[in-house]
Amino acid sequence: MGVELTVLALAGLLQGLQFVGFSIAANRQIGPQAAMGPRDDCPALTGAAGRLHRALNNHFEGLILFTLATVVVTAGQQESALTSACAWIYLLARILYVPAYLLGWVPWRSAIWAVGFAATMLMILAALF
């Protein structure tokens, strides 16, 4: 398996870990009965649980683009040192993004997000040219 696909698999594992962390925080805040219910009137998550939820959703959005970039690079047989480096940069940015969001690192959270987004876009551009 190439570097880009390996990093995509690791990003998927990161998404799973983020989901577990969010689930634990949310269950602590609203209780397991509300979490296991139909959630018709689920209370809004605040504090750490709310931040972990937003970070999780943000990674879902970023993961869509990173998956697209990985497929374009891999299917187009455009793997290179640049696309490999971009993949690792994306993953590192996503790992750093979680504590940045959780701890409210302003403006670093946005800067970390921008690095991951730029790495993803650069992968797509590298595959096209």
C-alpha positions as CSV (number, residue, x, y, z in Angstrom):
1,M,0.0,0.0,0.0
2,G,1.3,3.4,-0.9
3,V,2.0,6.2,1.6
4,E,-1.1,8.2,0.7
5,L,-3.4,5.2,1.3
6,T,-1.6,4.4,4.5
7,V,-2.1,7.9,5.8
8,L,-5.8,7.7,4.7
9,A,-6.2,4.6,6.8
10,L,-4.5,6.3,9.7
11,A,-6.8,9.3,9.3
12,G,-9.8,6.9,9.5
13,L,-8.4,5.5,12.7
14,L,-8.0,9.1,14.0
15,Q,-11.7,9.7,13.1
16,G,-12.6,6.6,15.1
17,L,-10.6,7.8,18.1
18,Q,-12.2,11.2,17.9
19,F,-15.6,9.6,17.9
20,V,-14.8,7.6,21.0
21,G,-13.5,10.7,22.8
22,F,-16.6,12.7,21.8
23,S,-18.9,9.9,22.8
24,I,-17.4,9.6,26.3
25,A,-17.5,13.4,26.8
26,A,-21.1,13.6,25.6
27,N,-22.3,10.7,27.7
28,R,-20.7,12.3,30.8
29,Q,-22.6,15.5,30.0
30,I,-26.0,14.3,29.0
31,G,-26.0,10.9,30.6
32,P,-26.3,7.5,28.9
33,Q,-30.1,7.4,29.0
34,A,-30.4,10.5,26.8
35,A,-27.6,9.3,24.6
36,M,-29.3,5.9,24.0
37,G,-32.7,7.6,23.5
38,P,-34.2,8.8,20.2
39,R,-32.7,12.3,20.9
40,D,-35.8,14.1,19.8
41,D,-35.1,16.7,22.5
42,C,-31.4,16.2,23.2
43,P,-29.8,19.0,25.1
44,A,-27.1,21.0,23.4
45,L,-23.6,19.9,24.1
46,T,-21.4,22.5,25.7
47,G,-17.8,22.8,26.9
48,A,-15.4,19.9,26.1
49,A,-18.2,17.7,24.7
50,G,-19.4,20.5,22.3
51,R,-15.8,21.2,21.2
52,L,-15.0,17.6,20.6
53,H,-18.3,17.2,18.6
54,R,-17.4,20.2,16.4
55,A,-13.8,18.9,15.9
56,L,-15.2,15.5,14.9
57,N,-17.6,17.1,12.4
58,N,-14.8,19.2,11.1
59,H,-12.7,16.1,10.5
60,F,-15.5,14.5,8.6
61,E,-15.6,17.5,6.3
62,G,-11.8,17.5,5.9
63,L,-11.7,13.7,5.5
64,I,-14.0,13.9,2.5
65,L,-11.5,16.2,0.7
66,F,-8.5,14.2,1.8
67,T,-10.1,11.0,0.6
68,L,-10.8,12.6,-2.8
69,A,-7.2,13.8,-3.0
70,T,-5.9,10.3,-2.1
71,V,-8.1,8.6,-4.7
72,V,-7.1,11.1,-7.4
73,V,-3.4,10.7,-6.6
74,T,-3.5,6.9,-6.2
75,A,-5.9,6.1,-9.1
76,G,-4.1,8.5,-11.4
77,Q,-0.7,6.9,-10.4
78,Q,0.6,10.3,-9.4
79,E,2.2,9.4,-6.1
80,S,5.4,11.5,-5.4
81,A,7.5,12.7,-2.6
82,L,5.3,15.8,-2.6
83,T,2.0,14.0,-2.3
84,S,3.4,11.7,0.4
85,A,4.7,14.7,2.3
86,C,1.3,16.5,1.9
87,A,-0.5,13.4,3.2
88,W,1.6,13.3,6.3
89,I,1.2,17.0,6.8
90,Y,-2.6,16.6,6.6
91,L,-2.6,13.9,9.2
92,L,-0.3,15.8,11.6
93,A,-2.5,18.9,11.2
94,R,-5.6,16.8,12.0
95,I,-3.9,15.3,15.1
96,L,-3.0,18.8,16.3
97,Y,-6.4,20.2,15.5
98,V,-8.1,18.1,18.2
99,P,-6.3,19.6,21.2
100,A,-6.2,23.0,19.5
101,Y,-10.0,22.9,19.3
102,L,-10.5,21.3,22.7
103,L,-8.2,23.8,24.5
104,G,-9.3,26.9,22.5
105,W,-5.9,27.7,20.9
106,V,-6.7,30.9,19.1
107,P,-5.6,31.7,16.4
108,W,-3.6,28.5,16.2
109,R,-6.6,26.2,15.7
110,S,-7.4,28.1,12.4
111,A,-3.8,28.0,11.3
112,I,-3.6,24.3,11.9
113,W,-6.8,23.8,9.9
114,A,-5.4,25.9,7.1
115,V,-2.2,23.8,6.9
116,G,-4.2,20.6,6.6
117,F,-6.5,22.1,4.0
118,A,-3.6,23.5,2.0
119,A,-1.8,20.1,2.0
120,T,-5.0,18.5,0.7
121,M,-5.4,21.0,-2.1
122,L,-1.7,20.7,-3.0
123,M,-2.2,16.9,-3.3
124,I,-5.0,17.4,-5.8
125,L,-3.0,20.0,-7.8
126,A,0.0,17.8,-7.9
127,A,-2.1,15.0,-9.3
128,L,-3.4,17.2,-12.1
129,F,0.0,18.7,-13.1
